[in-house]
Amino acid sequence: MRSTRWLCCSVVSFSSFVAAGRPAHTGVAWASSSVLFSGRSVPIQLSPLRGGGARSVASMGGGKRDTRGDGMNGSLFQYKSQYASLQAFESGPLPTERKLVVLGGLSDGMMVCPYVPELAQALAAEGWSVVQANLRSSYMQWGFGSLSEDVEDVTALLDYLVEKRGAKTLAVCGHSTGSQIIAHLMRTCPHDRVSHVIMQGGVSDRESDDAEETRTRSAALELAASICSSSSSGGQELMPRDTTWAPVTAQRYLDLNAVAGTDDYFSSDLSDEQLRERFGGFYSRTNVLMAYSAEDEYVAKSVDKPNLLRRLRAAMQGDGSSGSGSNGVVAVGKVPVIVPVLVPGGDHALYAQGSADAFIETAVAFLNDRPVAAALE
């Protein structure tokens, strides 16, 4: 079990889990500057408390840097109150009409990856703000959620940014499972203001070269399927506590780990037809950047990463077999781009500074419709 330290202010307190990897994130508490509520939003600075269990620069080895401890200035606001009170944090030039929403993976919330503060700084110089959001599934709640609920929350945030915070152009960047949220958004509920999407570190949750891991997962999948088949609550019963590293319902476990489950977007053993069903037809009017880390520790060694990226690109260019509606605001007469990039030396969360710099440079160029030199042919 992971422990979390809390720092409580007179008005606001935060507890967060920062993503150092897919299944084993470390507990971090967040410090804020003095806070006064005034209207809907609150000026605030987010900064993880040092020494709270987060990976230190020294422990990550040479050439790696994590600037999240330096904090980010911006505005904290509530974007949704139905079902749960959900907040987001916007940093950069305010007000601005161009906003990038950053979504994390399992157990993430604010300050998703080490590159987020520097990406925000680079985009601020181009007139973009960066919005980080808490969803119902954020932090250790992911095991009780679903991609459909995530899409509902993200859609509410996008609508709020348009209606209340002056957004004209929106982009979404997803890390890890955040990439699956983007894929599911584009597949089921594309938003008409989203012109660019970035999928960073979108990987399969179930694909593994480890025979023992595969055997253990197979037994858990049988149990989850049995629970769901006899469930009167849609599989919302919890799996045994030792199933995985956080509490998870039977249905969510199936979504993440079953072949062709709801979350199964990036597995290399999916057929071309299955990939087209998941991705086809929804990217004809929206620019897409797929940033895949060359050394991602959560990708099976047997996966041919360049080939998978090319197959995903081909699927996105296909017609698809389900879904409908507008999916983007690329200017009339302009051909959208689908850009697959293999980030050299990159791990899952891009801790290595060289890979983080390469991703930031690529993302900034992509969002501003400039050529991306590192794109795969």
N, C-alpha and C positions, 0 to 999 in steps of 0.2 A: 504494500500500500504506500502511496506517496503522501507525504505530509505537506501542508500548506501553511505558511505564516501569514498573518493578517496585519496590515497597518490601517487603523481606522482614523479617519479625519472626522472633524465635527460634522461634516456634511456628506462626504463621499468616501467610500472604501472600495478597494478593488482586490480581487484574488484572481490570479491568472496562471495558466500553464503554457509556457513558451515552447514552441516546437523545436526540438533538437533532432527529431526523427519521427518516424511514423508511430511506433508502438511504445516508445519509452521517453516521454517528455518529462521535464523536471519542473517541480513546483516553484513558482516565483510570485512574490507579492508585489503590488504596485504602490509607489509613493506618488502623492499628488502635491502640487503647490497649494497655497491657501485658496479656498474656493468660496465663492458667494454665488448663490443662485440669482439669476436675473433673466426673467423671461424663459424662453425655451432652451437656450443653450448656455453652457458654462465654460469659460476659458479655463484651461487646465494644462498641466504638464504631466505626461506619463513617463515613469522611469522605474524599471525593475529594481527592487532592493538588492544590493550586492551581498553575496554571501548566503543567499537563500536557497542554494542548491542548484542554481543555473550553471551551465558550463562556463568555466572561466577561459579567458584567452590563453592562459598558460597551458591549460589542460588540453586545448585543441591543437597545440603544436604550432610550428612556425608558419608564417604567411596567412594566418587566420585572424580575423578581427570581428568583434561583435559590438556595435555602437549603440545597442538598445539601452544600455545603462546611462547614456548621456541624456535621454529623455527626448520628447517631442512636444512642441507647443501647438495648441489648436483649440478647437471648440468641441465640447461634449454635448450631445443632444439625444433626446428620446425620439425614436422614429416609429415606434409601434407600442401600443398598450393592450391590444387584444391578446388573450391567452397568457401573455407575459409582458412585463415591461422590458423593452429591448432598446439598447443605446448604441450610438455610433460616435466616432471621434474623427473630426475632420482637421487636417493640418495642411499648411501651405498658404498660398495667396487667397485671402477671403475678402469679399466674395469673388468667386470665379465661376464661369459657365462650363468649364471642362473639369470633370471629376473622375478619378480612378477609384473604384471600390476594390479593396483587398480582402480576400476570403482565405481563411486558414483551413487546416486539415483537422483530423481527429485530435481532440483535446486543446485545440488552439482557440485564441480569442484575439485580444489586442496584441500588437507587436509580434506578428506571426513568425517572421524570419529575421535573421541578422541584417538582411539587405534592405528592410523596409524603411528605416530612417534615411538612408542614403538615396534610395529610389525617390522618396518624397522630396528630398532636397533637389535632386536633378530635375524632377518634373516641375517643381515650383518655379525654376528658372525658365520653363517653357509655358508657364501660365496654367498649370494643372494643380489641383488639390488632390490629396489622398484621403480616402475615407476608410476607416477600419470599423468593423461592425461586430457586435455580439449577436449571435443567433440563439434560438432555443436550444440548439445542439452544441453550443460552444462549451469549451473546457471539458469537464468530465460528464457532460450530459449527452454526448454523442450516441451512447448505447441505447438511449430512449427515443432517439429521433429517427428521421428518414430524409431522403433526398427531397421528397415532395414537400415536407415541412420547411426544409432549407430554402427551397425555391419560393415558397410563400413568403418567408421572411425577407429574402433578397429582393423580391418583387416589391414588397412594402417599402423597403429602403430606397430602391430606385425611384418609386413613385414619390416618396417624400422629398428626395433630393431635387426632383423636377418641380414639384408643387410648392415646396417651402424654402428651398435653398438655392434656387436660381439656376439649376443645371440645364444646359442645352444639349451637351454632348456627354455621354457616359461611356466608361470602359470598365471592365471587370477583370481583375487578376486573381486567379485561384492557385494556392499552393497545395499540393498533395490532394487530399479529398476535396479541397476547394475547387480543383479542376473538374471533379465529378459533379459538383454543384453547378458549375458553369455548363457542362455538357447537358445536364438534366434540364437546366433553365432553357437552353437553346432548343432542346428537343420537345419540351412540354409547354413552355410558357415564354417564348422569346419576347424581349422588351423592345419597343420601337425606338427607344433613345440610345440603345447600346450599339456603338459603332465599331468597337474593338474588344476582343477578349484575349486574355493571356492565360495559358495553362502551363504552370511551372511545377514540375515534379508530379505530374499525374501518372500514377503507377497502379498496377494490379494489387489488390489486397490479398488475393488468394494464390497467386502464382509463386511457386517455390521449387527449388532444386533439392530441398531437404526432405528425404523420405520419411523421417520420423515426424516432422512437422505436418506433412501431408497426411500421414496415418492418424495423428491426433485430431487434425481438423476434420477428417472424414467421420470420425466417431461423433464429434460435436455437431456436425451437419445433420447426421441421422437423428440425433436427439432434437435438434431445433425443428427439423421437418416434422417429427412426430408431435411435438408440442403444438406447432402451428396447425396441423391437420385436425387436431382435437380441440383447438382453442375456441372459446366463445368471445374472445376479446381481440381477435386479429393477430394472435401471436405476440401479445404484449407481455406475456409472462417472462420472468427473468430466467436466463440460463444459470447453471451452477456457477458459483463465484470464481472457481478456478478455470473457467473456460478461456478467459482472456484477461488482459491487464486492467479492465474497467468493467463495471456493471453493464450488461447488454441484454436486450430482449431477444427472444428466439427469432422474431421476424427480422430485426436489425442484423443479427448474426448471419441469417440466410442472405439478406440483401448484400452484405459485404463479401461473403465467402463462397456462395454457391456459384457454379458455372452459369453464366448468363443471368446472375442476380441483378437486382435493381442498380447496385453500385458498380457492376462489372462493365466498365467502359474501356479499360486500357490493357486488358489481358492479351498477350500475343497469340494465344491459342484460339481466340475467337476467329471464326471464318470471315472472309471478306463480306459475305452477305450479312452476318451479324453486326459487323462494324458499320456497314451502310445503314442498317436499321437504326443504329444508335446515333450516327452522326450525319447521315446523308440528307442533303437538301436544306439544312438549317443554317448553312454558312454561305449561301449564295449572295447575301447582301451585308455580311459582317466580316470584318478583317479578323484573322485568327493568327496568333503566335503560339506555337507549341514549343516550350523550352524544356528539353529532356536532359537530365544530368548524365554525363558520360560515366561517372563513377557512383551512381545512385546505389546506396547500400541496401535499398529495399526492392531492387530489381534483380530477379534471378540471373545468374551469370550466363545461363543458356539463351537469354533473350537477345536477339539481334536488334539493337536499339535503332540504328539507322533504317533498317527495313521496316520496323514497326511504325516509325514516324512517317515513312512514305505510304504505308498502308492506311494510316489514319488520315493523311492528306487526301488520298484517293477516295476514301469513304466520305469525307466531307464534301468532295466535289460531286458525289453521286446524288441521286434523286431522293433516296430514303423511301421508307414504306409507311410512315405514320407521321401524324402531326401536321399542323398547318399554321398559317398566319405570318405576319410581317416579322422579320427578325433583324432589324438594324436600320441605321440611318446613313449608310454610305451615300455620298453625294450622287445625284442622278448623272449617269454617263460614266461614272468611275467604276472600274473593275476592282472588287475586293481581293485581298491577297490572303493566302493561307501559307504561313511561314513556319516550316519545321526547323528547329535549331537544336543541335547537340552541344550542350555547354561543356567545354573541355575542362577536365579535372573536377567537375562539380559533383558534390554529394547531394543528398536529398534536399537539404535546406540551404545549400550554397553557403556554408560556413567559410570555405576557402576564399580569401579576398580576391584572388585573380578571377575565379569563376563568378563571384558576386559582381565584380566590376564588368565582366563580359556580359552578364545578364542585364545589368542596369543599362549599359550602353545600347544593347539590342532593344530592350523594352522602350526606352525613351525614343529611339529612332522609329520603332514600329508605331508607337502611339501618335507620333507627329508625322506619319506618312512619309518617312524617309526610307531609302533603301537599307535593307539589313544584309550586311556583308557576309555573315556567317551562316546564312540559310543553306540547308541541304538542297542539292539539285534533285 
